[in-house]
Structure formats: structure tokens, C-alpha cells
Amino acid sequence: MGDRIITNKKGGRQSYIGVAYDCLDPVAMEKLAEVLYQGFIKYGADNWRLIPCVSHLNHALAHIMKFLMGDKSEDHLEHAFCRLMMAVAMKHRPRYRGRLSK
């Protein structure tokens, strides 16, 4: 959000945000949150923030390969999505520790 103001057809004015949160799929976001919760239960709060970006990418690729091979032992696509989110987060905020810093 910034200084740019937009006006809608009715004359309503608001800040331009430049992102499309309304395009996020709620089911995909819920699946992401489910995998994050499983990790929270198994490893603790924000443990994933202690793992480097490249390791998250490696795990994401492993899940993608298992998904492509037809492995049904886990929800591999959902786990890959979660690991990719973690990699992006670590790329942009490598020092942020979330709840670990409290």
C-alpha cells in the first residue's frame, strides 16, 4: 500500500495495494495451513525458519518427484507447496524468527 490513490466508478477513493489477495484460492491456503500445523505439532513453532532456503527447495523437489511418480504415502503436492512458501519466506526474511524470537 502506498501513496497512490485510486477512484472507483462510484467515486470511492482508496489506496492502491498492487496485489490480488482476492485471487488466492481458499482451499489451497487451507491446505497450506494444515501442513504448517502438522509441522508445528511435529517440530515446534517456526522451526522451519531455522532451515536454509536451499534445503526447503530440496525437500519441495523431493515431494514434487514423489507426487509425479504417483506416491500416495503423503499429500506430496501440499507439502511441496508448503516448502516452496518456506523457501520464499527465507529468501525475503532470512533473519526473521517468528514466534521463536519471542
Secondary structure as GFF3:
##gff-version 3
##sequence-region A 1 102
A	DSSP	beta_strand	5	7	.	.	.	ID=ss1
A	DSSP	beta_strand	13	15	.	.	.	ID=ss2
A	DSSP	three_ten_helix	21	23	.	.	.	ID=ss3
A	DSSP	alpha_helix	26	43	.	.	.	ID=ss4
A	DSSP	three_ten_helix	47	50	.	.	.	ID=ss5
A	DSSP	alpha_helix	53	68	.	.	.	ID=ss6
A	DSSP	alpha_helix	76	92	.	.	.	ID=ss7
A	DSSP	three_ten_helix	98	101	.	.	.	ID=ss8
###
